[in-house]
């Protein structure tokens, strides 16, 4: 995959293909052997009210993010990636960079150059196995249902 492929992802997302569709296609390609599993070392850091995760992802990786439930701080420590959101809008990030990721954000990510990334969240959950579900939804449908349940 290269910049041309990222442009194709952008185009697809403006014609009704969803990020959930991309995620399903990626998982299918893994089960058929078309795509291999990628090692992504992940380190967790906790305080009483904060959670930080640091991940390293190799060049050439493509994946979808969870739908973020809450705003949080994102920090690109090294590398170069492209995000494409559900509207087909591309954002290129070259480290070092710091920005806010808004609640409801869902992206396809392509890693041009090995990236080391950290995110910082308000989170009281201390169990590393439960943090991901506390902070994100597996699909936009799940996120939209959660928003409908939230008190106004």
N, C-alpha and C positions, 0 to 999 in steps of 0.2 A: 504494500500500500504506500502511496506517496501523496503529494499535494493534489494531483489529478483525482485520486480516489476520494480525498477529503471534499473536493468540489462536487463529486458525484453524490456523496452523502448529503451535502447541502441541498443539492437539487432534489433528491428523493424526499427530503423532509419538507420541501415546499409543495410537494404533490400528493400529500396525504399519508405517506409512510411515517409511522411513529417511531420514537426512540425505543418503545417497548418492542416493536417489530424488529428493529436492529438487534436488540438484546436477545430476542428469541432466535434470530438467524445466527448470531454468534454462538449461542449455546448449542444449536443444531450442528454447526460446523465443527464444534469441539467433539460432539458425540460421534460424528462420522469420520473424524480424523483429519478433516480439511484444515482445522486450526488446532494447534497444540496448546496445552496449558502453559501459562506464563508464571514464572516465579516472581512474586512481588513481596519482598521482605517488608513486614509491617511492624512498627514499634508503637506501643501504647504508653501514654503518660497521663496520670490522673492527679488531680487535687480534689478537695472536697466538692467544688462546684464547677471545675473545668476538666475537659478531656481534650487531649491532643493526640492525633495519629500522624505518624510519619511513614511514608511509603516510597519505595523505589520501584520504578517500572521501566523495563528495557525498551530501547528503540524498536519501532515496528509494531508495538502492541496497539490493539484497538479494543475498546470496551465501552460499555455504557455505565453511567453512574446510577446510584439510587436516586430517587426523588428526595431532595433535601427537605426535611420538615421545618427547619428553622434557619434563620440567617446565621452565618458563621464566617470566620476569617480563614482565608486560603493563602498559603505561602508557597511560592515556587522557589525552592532553594537552589536547584540547578536543572538545566535541560531546556527542552523546547517541546511544547505540545500545542495541539489545536483542539478546541472545543467546538462542537456544533450543537446549537440548542434545538428545541422542538419546532422552531420557526425556520430552521435552516440558516440561522445567523452564525457565522464563524467568528471565533475569537482566538487569536494566536497569543500564547503566553511564552515569553522567553525569560528565564530566571536571570537575575533575581527579580521577583515581583511579589506584591502583596495586594490582595483585593478582597472584597466582601462577596460571598456567594449568598444569594437571596433564597428564602424559603420557596419551594415549588420548582427550583431549578432542576432540570433533567437534561443530561448531555450525552452525546457520543464523543469519545475522546480518542485522538490519534497521537501517539508518541513519536515525534520526529527524531528526538535525541534523548537518550536515557534521562529520566526525570526523577528528581527527589522532591517530594511534595509534602507539606504539612497542613493540617487543618486544625483549627482551635474552636471548640464548641462549649457553650454552657451545658453542662450535663452532670447530674449527680450519680448516674449509674456507674458502678465500679467494676462490674463484671465485663471483661473484654468480649465475651461471647454474646452479650446482650446489648452492647453499645450500638452496634450497627442498626438493629431494629428500633432502638430508642431514638435515633437521629434521622433515619431515612425510611422511605417506603420502597417496596420492590417494583412498583409500577405507578403510573400516573393515575390509573383507576383507583388504586388503593389510597393514594394521596387525596384525590378529590372526595372519596368517601369519608376520609378522616376530617377534611375541612367541613363537610356537611354536619358531622357529629359535634364539632367544636362549639362551645357556647359563644354567643355573640357578645 
